[in-house]
Amino acid sequence: MSESTDAILEKSPKIDLSDPKLYINRELSMLEFQRRVLEEARDESNPLLERVKFLAILGSNLDEFFMVRVAGLNKQVDAGVLDLPADGMTPAEQLAAIRKLALQLMTQARECLRDEIMPGLNKAGIHVLDYVELKDNQCESMKSYFEEVVFPVLTPLAFDPGHPFPHISNLSLNLAVMIRDQEGKDRFARIKVPSTLPRLVPIKRSSGSVRKDGTVPYHHYFVWLEQVIAANIDMLFPGMRVIEIWPGGGWYTELLAPRMRGNGSFVAAFWDDTVTGQPEYRYRL
């Protein structure tokens, strides 16, 4: 006759459900899920453009994670929150662990893009070039594109003691520019890369060698929009010398009401590009 459930439970070792070792930290678990997204991007059995999409999803997910989850932990540190989650990690410990894991993910994502995705795209006839790789006739073509399409929608904003720091939209891509005026004074300006235009600007399409089946593959060439702007930026500052240009993106980590409660569980967390606060700059994939 089999033992009763109560008898089995009495013989089982007692488990202390308050033991932090029994629990996985929620934030680190969310980052581990992002690793699975990265694995899909590295999976050679997936179609190449699907792998590109998975890298884009990873970048978007990490943006959201830092805007919401990491922002909440930073607020807990500032507020001196003492209530710990079931895993027993303090907000500062969680931030340190997140930094380590997130850096690993971003490094691996860059390596995937550089060593796997881009060579695969090149082999398939899709070439994303740096502006310095363009030939003279291609540069002239991009200059015409800048003058006709890009220049009319750009609005450079200067910031100095007489001008406040310009508002930077959430998740926008910008160029920070240091210029020198005719009096030899250095000034800073910010140019928002317009999101209404394609980030990748097509240069040309050319035919490749004839395949064995008699078809002719086409090669498509692109250059980054921000590089087109940077290469022609002197047109935006006539009479001034452009000293340096820094590309970068920013996001806000200011959470809007309703706020978090307790040990960091959110009633709701959302964001908007109308919040006021200091953006954190970082390069994007």
N, C-alpha and C positions, 0 to 999 in steps of 0.2 A: 504494500500500500504506500502510495507516495506521501511525502511529508506535506503538511499544510503550509500555506503561504506564511502564516505567522511564525511557524517553526523555522522556516528557512530564513526569514528576516531576523529572527533572534540569533541565529548562528552567523549571520553576515557581519563583517566588520562595520563598526559605526562610522558614519561619514559626517564630518563637520562641514555643513553647508556654508559656514562663514569663512572657510579656508580660501584665501585669494587664489591659490594654485588651481582651484577647480574652474576658474573663469578665464575667459579670453577677453582682453580689452576691446571694447567696441570700436574705437578709432583705428586701432591696428588691424582689426578684422576687416574694416572697410578698405584699408590700404591693401591688404592681402587679396581682396577681391579685385582690386585694380591690377594686381599682378596677373590674374587670370585673363584680364582684358589684353594685357601686353603679350601673354602667351599666344593669344589668338592672332595678334599682329605678327608674331614670329613663326607661326605655323605655315610651313611652305605648302601644305595641302589646300590652304585657302586661296582663292583668287587674289591676284596682286592688288587690285584696287580695293578689295574688301579688307586686306591687311592695312592699307592706307587709312581706311575708315576706322579701323580699330585703334590705330595710333591717335587719330583725331578724337575719338571717344575718350581715350585715356587722358589726353590733355584737357578736355572739357570736364571730365570727372574730377581731375585733380584741382582745377580752378574752383569748382564748386566745393570740394572738400576743404580747401584752405579758406575760402570766403566764409564758410559756415562753421565747420567743426573746429578748425584751428582758431578761428576768431573767438569762438566760445571758450576754448581753453585759455586763451590769452586773457580774456575777461575774468576768468576764475582766478588766474594768477594775480591779476591786479587787485581783485576783490579779496584776496586772501582766503578763498574758500577752503574749509577744512574737511567737509564731508567727502568721503572717498567712495568711489564706485565699488562694486563687488570684487573687482580684480585687485583692489588695494593700491592702484597707481595714483600718485598725486598729479595735479595738472602739469606741473613742471616736468615730472618724469614722463608723462605722456608726450609732451612737446619734444623732449629729447629723443624719445623712441620714434616719434613720427618723422622728425628731421632725418634720422639715420635711414629709415626705410624709404622715405620719399626720395631722398637723394639717390638711393640705389635704383629705384624705379625710373627716375628721370635719366640717369646715366645709361641704363639699359635701353630705354626708349630712344635716346640719341644714337646709341650704337646700332640699334635695329634700323633706324632711318638711314644712317650713313653707310652701314656695311651690307644691309640686305635689301631694303626697300628701294633706295635710289639706284643701286646697280641693276636691280630688277626692272625698274622703270626705263632706265637707259637701254637695256636689252630689248625692251618692248617698243622702243622708239619714242619714248617720252623723256625729254631732256630738260631739266631745270638748271639753268645756267646762272652763274654769278655775273654781275654787270661787267667785271673786268675781263671776262672771257669773250665778250661780244666783239665782233669785227666792226670796222669803221662804218660800213654801210648799215649795220644793225643798230649802232649807236645813233646814227642820223634818224633811222626809223623810230627809235624810242624817243628821241628828242621831239620829233613831230607829234608823236602820241602824247607826250607830256604837254606840249603847247596847246594842242587842240582839245584834249580830253581831261587831263589831270589838273593843269594849272588853274582853270576857271573855278574849280571846287575846293581849292586850298585856301586856308586862312591862317597865316602864321600869327602867333600871339607872343609878344615879348613880355618878359617879366624881369623887373628890376625894382629898386627901392620905390620907384614911382608908380609901378604897376603890380598889382597883386598876382600871386601865382594863379595861372589860368585853371579853370575847371577841366578836369580830365575825366572823360566818360569811362564808365566801368567796362573793363575788358577791351578797351580800345588799344590800337597800336599807334605809337607816336614816335616822332623824331625830335630829340632834344638837340638844339643847334647852338654852338657858341660862335658869335660873329664879332667882328671888330669894325667899328665905325671909322669915319674919316679922321676923327680926332684921336684915334688910337685907343679908344675905350672898348673894353670887351662887354658884350651883352649876351643874354641868353634868350632864346626863343623856342617855342614849341609848335610843331606842326603835326596835326592829326592826319594819319593816313586814312583817306576816305574809305569807309566800309561799303559805300555804294558802288565801288569799282572792283573788278576782279583782283584778288590778291596776286594771282599769277597772270602776267601779261603775255599773250602769245606773240612770238617774234615772227616765226615763219613755219611753213610746212614744206618739207623736201622729200623727194623719193629716194629710197635706198636701192641697193642692188637687187636684181631680179631673183626671186626665190626659185627653188627647184620646181615648184608647181606652176611657174610662169607668172605669178602675181608679183606686184611691186609694193613693198611695204612703205608706208609713209612715216617720216620722223617729225615729231612735233616739238618745238622749242619754246621755252617760257623763261621769263625773268621775273624776279620779285618786284612788286609795285613800289615798295619802300626804297629799293635800290634805284629804280628809275627816278624817283623824287630826289634822292640824295645826289645823283649824278647831275641833275639839272637845277639844284637848289639855289645856285647863284642868281637865277632869274627872279627869285622871290625876294632877294635882298640886293637890289641895284645900288652900286656905289659902296658896298660893304664887302669885307673879306670874310669868307667862311673859314673858321679855324678848325672846328671839329663837329662831328655829327654822331649822335648816339641813338640807335634804335632801341625801343623798349616798350613794354606793355604794362598796364597797371590794373589792379582790381581793388575794390573796397572790401574791407573786412568788418565794416560797421554793421552789426545786426540791427534790424528794425524790430519794433514791437509787434507782436508780443515777445517778450524776452524769455530766455531760458529760465528754468526753475530747478531747484534742488541740485543734484550732483551733475548737471549738464544735460539732462534729458530735455529736449525741446518741445514746447507746446507747438511751436511753428518757427521756422527760420527761413527768412527770405531776404532778398536784397534788391536794390534798384539803383540805377545810375544817377539818381537824384540825391542820394545820401551825401552828406558832407563829411569829410574826413581825409586823412592823408593816404593816398594810394601807395602800395608797395610795388616797386618796379622790378620786373624780371624779364629775361628773354624767353621767348616762346618757341615751341617746336614749329 
